[in-house]
Amino acid sequence: MVIETIDQGNGTIVLSFNGRCDFKARHAYQVALDQAFQKNPKLVIMDFAHVSYIDSAGLGLISLSHKKFSEKAMRLVIAAPSDPVKQILNLANMGKHVPICDSIAAAGQTAIPPR
């Protein structure tokens, strides 16, 4: 798993993931989200356009991260998931908890909760 962090300077951080979001990659995933959390952003967009696979460990990390961010009035959004990943996210009903958008631009337009 390769993760690129892009601070857009407007309270938004984009984390671009490349590879598999699975048990083996959980440490890199957690480090990237923890580093983003420390910057106290309003919005963190997880760009999943280049994620080829996600397993239950990846789904669990998303859920835990969503809870952690929500407790501090930060928003976590999944953007542009690949078709196989989108199918798994939908089967897991992840969209009930974490918004799933078709693009980074659409994710950037999601409502940000007040601080």
N, C-alpha and C positions, 0 to 999 in steps of 0.2 A: 504494500500500500504506500503510495506516494501522495503526500498532502501538501498543497500550496496554500499559503495564507495570504489573502489580499485585504488590507485595511483600506476601505474606500473613503475614510476620513470624515464620514458623515454619521458616525455611530453605527455603521454597518461593516461587518467583517464577512468575507466570503472564504469558505474553506473548500477548495477544489480537491476532491478525492479521485485517485486513479488506481484502479486495481480491485481487489476483493475486500469487502467489508465483512470480515469473518473473525472467528475466534483467534486465528493466528495474527491478525492485524489489529486486534483490540487495543494493544498498548499504544501504538502510533496514533490511532484514532482518539484515544482518551487524552493523550498529551496535547494534541492539536486543539481539542475542545477546551481543555483546562487552560491553555495559554490564551485562547480567545476569551474565555470567561474572565480571566484576570484583567483584561482590558476594559471590562464593564461596558460592552456595547449595548445598543438598543436592540440590534438585530444581528443574528448570525445565520447566514445562508450556507447550507451544506450542498454544494454543487455535486450531484451524483451522476452527471452526464457520462463519466468515464468509469463508473463502478459497474463491474461485470457480474457481480454476485453479492448477495447479502444472506447471512444465516441468522439463526436465533440469537447468537451473541451480538451481532451487529444491531439487530432489532432491539435487544435489551439495552445496549449502549445508547441508542437514540432515545428510548423511553426515559432512562435515568438522566440523560443530559437535558431532555425537555423539562423534567421536573426541577432539576437544579437551576436551570435558566429562568424558568417561570417564577420560582420563589424570589428571585431578584428583579422581577419585572422586565426580564430580557426575553426576546422572542427568538425561537429556533424554527427555521423553515427548511424543508428539503426542496431543492430545485433540480429540474431537468433529469429525473431519474431515467436510466436506460429502460427499455421495455421489460427485460426479465426482472430487473429490480423493482420496477413499478408494479408488476404483477404480485410480487412477494409482499410489498408494502400494502397493497390493496387487500390481499388475503389476510394479512395480519391486522387489518383495520387501523393502520398507523395514522391515516388521515384524520381520524376522529380526535387525535391528540396533537399531532404535528402537521401543520399545513404542508401540502405537497403541491408545488407549482410546476408548470411546464417549462419555465425559463428562469434565469437569474433575474431578468428585468421584472417579471411578474412577481417573483418572490420579494423583490425590493419594494413592491407596492403594497405588500400585505400590511394590514393595520398593526401598528406598534402600540402596545399597551402603555398607558401613562405611567410615569415614574413617580 
